[in-house]
């Protein structure tokens, strides 16, 4: 393998990795997630940042005491947060992060292979010299 070709290959891979890293992540529509208590008396919506967007208390809640309303509101909010968490992609398991990770691994593997080839070439060259 020639030094120039190996250098060009490595520069190409590293260039691809750097360009992928420089691109902003794709935007996804930022919508809220909704949840409700088991009896559907209270409904809540949360934003992607984890903020409570709305809490709607149905007419059946008028028969409940404040303690029960608070418990149902917590259940609705937690259900909305769980719904949002289920929608969110896992870390580096898919999408641009996984693609970048794959490209970096490819660059690392290629550079290790090339380093091994260079080392082998140098060893062969050194072994080709006959002592005088």
Buried (B, 14 or more C-beta within 10 A) or exposed (E): EEEEEBEEBBEEBBEBBEEBEEEEEEEEEEEBBBBBBEEEBBBBBBBBEEEBBEBEBBEEBEEBEEEEBEEBBEBBBBBBBEBBEEEEEEEEEEBBBBBBEEBBEEBEEBBEEBEEEEEEEEEEEEEEEEEE
